[in-house]
Amino acid sequence: MSRKSNDIQHMAEMLKQGATLTELACPACASPLFRFKSGELWCAKCEKRVIVVKEGETAEEVTSQTHLAALEATVLAKIQTIEKRIREEENVDELQKLNAVLKSLLDNLKTLRKMKQA
């Protein structure tokens, strides 16, 4: 399979995964960029995430916000996991442990959201 054919196949796979084609081009290869529901931009040809730095922003600010958003998504997923376990758990000792973990995750979520607003 040729490289071009492989690139097209990878682009099609990204679309199947829910990504949308954007009007932006990869700064490295000029291939079109795809945006996932998470907001991340990807180049199918380079197979890398692309971060757009707008005028007036620094790369560090944009990278920091991206990392905070990823952490927030992870914490939210863990909260959902713990919530499901609490719903199914009947052992009081285990419920207390799960409650402590949930409280910690909620505190972390609150802190992350404050950091994102700053």
Protein Blocks (a to p, Z undefined) as FASTA:
>chain_A
ZZklmmmmmmmmmmmnopacdfbdcfklopacdddfkopacdfklopacddddehiafkl
mmmmmmmmmmmmmmmmmmmmmmmmmmmpmbfklmmmmmmmmmmmmmmmmmmmmmmmZZ
